[in-house]
Amino acid sequence: MRILRGRSVAAGMAVTAMMVFGLSGSSWAKSARTRIHTGHRAGMMAAMMGTGESVVPGIMPDEVSDGSERSEGVATGGLRQYWLRMSNLHTGESLNLMYRVGNVYVPEALEKLNYFLRDHNTQDVATYDPKEFDVLHALMARVGRLNGVIDVVCGYRTPATNAALRQNSPRTGVAEHSQHMEGHAIDIRVPGVSTVALRNAALSLHAGGVGYYPVSQFVHVDVGPVREWAFGASSHKAGRRSRGSSASAGI
C-alpha cells in the first residue's frame, strides 16, 4: 500500500472528493461517513490507515509443487512468519503460535487453532477456513498490534448452540445461518484498541463480513460475502447502517 504523504496529496483527495461526490470541505468529511458506497468507503479507509497489509490467503503443504516452501517443523529458511496470539474468554485458554511460514500453512498449528476455537458448550471442533486466520493477522497489522493479543468472544458454534442462542436473538443478534457454524467467523476484542477502530480496520480489509456490536463491545469478522452491519443501542450513533440481507447479517 502506498503511504499518502504531503499537502499536495491531501489537496488532491479533496479535489477528487469534490469532483466525484459534488462536496467540499467539512460537508464532504461529514457526509463521507454515511453516504459513500461500501466499496469506495473501504478502499478510502485503507488509504487513510496508511499502513498494514492486505489479506492474501496461503496454501496447504500438499499444494506446494516445487518444494520451494515448506512448513514442516520450525525451519523457516528466512521466509516470513505469521503468528497469532489469542485468549479465549470462555475457556480461559491462551495460544501463541506460528500458523503460516511464507505462503504455506502449518497443519499442526491449524489443528491447534481449530481446537482452541471449539464450541465451548459442546466441545465440538470444526475445521476453520485458514483464510480467517489471515484476516486476523492482517487486521492486527492494520491496528499496529502484530504482537498483541486477540480476545476471542466466540469461535465455532454447532447448529444446536446457534439455535439455543437464537432464542435470545432480539437481544444478541444471532443469525439463523451464522458463519460461526461454518468455521468462517470469530467475534473478537483487542485490548487497547477501541471497538470502533477495530471495526474500521476490519472494513478496510474488504475481506468478508464485519459486524459491529458497540454494546457488547466486540467485532465479528468472517470470510463470507463482503458486507457490514451494526447491532446495539449505539449502532446509529456510530454512523453505520446494517448492510446485507437478514440471512447474512448477524453474528
N, C-alpha and C positions, 0 to 999 in steps of 0.2 A: 504494500500500500504506500502510495506517495504521501509524504507528510506535507501538509499545507503550511506555507510559510509566507511571511511578509504582508505588507499592507496591500500590495498590488493584487495578491490572490484574494484577500478579503474583499477588496473592491470589486474584483471580478465576480465573486459569488453574489454580491449584492446586485450587480448589473444583471447577472443571469436570472436572479430571482425576479427582478422587475420585468425582464423580457418574457419569462415563462409563466409567471403567476400574476403579472399585472399589479404587483405590490412593491412597496418600497419601505425602507427604514423600519421603524418599530412595528408597523402594521404587518410587514412580512414576517418578522420574528414572532409576533403574537399568533398569527394565523397558521404558521407552518406546523405548529404542534398538533393541529386538529384537521387541517384541510388537505395536506399533501397526500397523494396516493401512497398506500403502504409500501410499494416497491421503491418509489422515489425517496420516501422518508427513511427507509432502512439504509439505502445507499448513502444518503446525506449524513446520517448519524455515524456511519462507518468512517466517512471522511473527516468528520469533526472530532471523532475519537482520536484520530491521528496516529494510533499505534495498535499493535495486536496482530492477529493472524486470521486467515480465513479457514473454513472447515474443508480439509482435503482428506477424505477417507483413505485408510490404509488398505492393506490386503493381508490375507492369511498366508502362512508359510508355504502351504501346498500350492499357492498360486504363483510363487516365485519360480520362474522358468530357467533363469540363467545362473542361479545360485549366488548372485552378487550381493544380496542382502539376506541375512539370516538372523533369527531371534532366539536361537537355542542358547540356554544358559544365560550368562551375564555378559558375554563378549559383545561389544557394540561396534568395534572397528572404526571408531570415530564418527559413527552415524548419530544423528540427533536422537536424544532420548525423550520420551514422553512420559511424564509422571503425573499421577493423581493422588491427592491426599484427601481423605474423606473421614467423616464422623457420622455414624448412624444414630440419629436422635432417639430411635425406638429401642434398639438393641444395646446401645452403649459401646458398640464396637468401633474401632478405628482401623484405617487402612492407609498404607503408604507404599505405592508400588509403581514400577515402570511397566506400562501396559503395551508399549509400542517402541520399536527401535527402527529408526529411519522410516521406511514405508511399510514395515511389516509388523503385524500384531504379535504379541507374546501370548500363545494359547493358555499357558498356565496362569498368567495374570488375568486373562479374561474369565477363566473359571472362578478365580477368587473374587472378582468383581461381581459375577453373577450370584455367587453365594452371599456376598455382602449385601446385595440389593434384594435379597429374597423377601417374599411376603412374610412379615414378622408374625402375622396371625396364624398362618398355617405351616410356615417353614418351607413352602414350595419354592423351588428355584426355577427361574426362566433363563433362556439364552438371550442375552441382550444383543441388540444390533450394535456392534462396536463403534459405529459412527456416533452414537450417543456419547461415548467417552471422548471422541474427538471434539464434539460440540462443547463439552465441559472444559476440555483443555484450552480450546480457543477462547472460550468465554473468560476463563481465568486470566488468559493473556490480555484480553481486552480491558479488564478491570485492573491490570497491573498486579495481580496476585498469583503468579505462577507457582509460588511456593506456599500459597495459602491453603487453608483447609475448607473443604466444602461440607456444610452440614446437610445431610440428607434427611428431608422431611418424609418423603415417600419414594420408594423404588417400585419394584414389581408388585402387582396386585392380581390375585386369582379372580376369575369371574365371580366366585362366591363372595370374596371380600369386597369386590367392587359393588356387587348388588346390595350387600349389607350397608355399605357406606352411602349408597344412593337413597336409602330410606331417609337420610338426613339431607338430601340433595339441595333443598331450598336454602339450607344453612351452610353447606360445604361446597356446592357447585360441582359435584362428581358427575362426570359424563357417563352415559349408558355404554358408549363404545370407547371407553377410555384407552388411550395409547399405553397406559401403565400395564394393561393386560397383555399387550403385545411385546413387552420388553423394549419399548421405544421411548419411554418417558421417565423423568426424575423430577421431583419437586425439591428445590434447594434454597439454602441461605448461604451467604458468605460473610462471616464475622468481619466487621469493619467496613462493609460495603452496603450502602442503603439498598432497599428493595427496588426503588426507582432506578438507581444507577445500574443494578444488576439486570433489571428488565430492559433498559435501553441498550445495554451491551449485547444482550441476547438477541434483541431485534436487529441490531446492526449486522449480525452474522447471516441473517436471512437463510437459516439452515433448517427450519421446521417450525413447529408451533411454540408460541410463547404466551403463557398465561400469567397475569399479574394479580396477586392476592394481597392487597395492602393491609387488610385487617389481620389476616393470619400471618402476614409478613414472610411470604415466600414467593418464589418464581417457578413456574412449571416450564420445563424445556423438553421438547421431544423432537424426533426426526420424522414426524409425519408431514402432511402437507403444510406449506408455509401459511401461517395465519396468526392472529393475535386476539386476545380477549382480556377482559378485566372482570374480577368478581369481588364484590365487597362494597361496604358503605362509602368508601373513599374513592371508588373507581373513577367517577366523573370528575372529581377534583384534580385528578392526575392528567386530565386532558386526553383520555383514551376512551375509545368505544369498542365494544365487543365486535369482533370480525369473525366471520365463518358461520357455518350452519350450526344448529343446536346439536347435531350429531357429532360435530368435530370440536366444538368449543367446550371447555370444562376440563377439569383435571383427570 
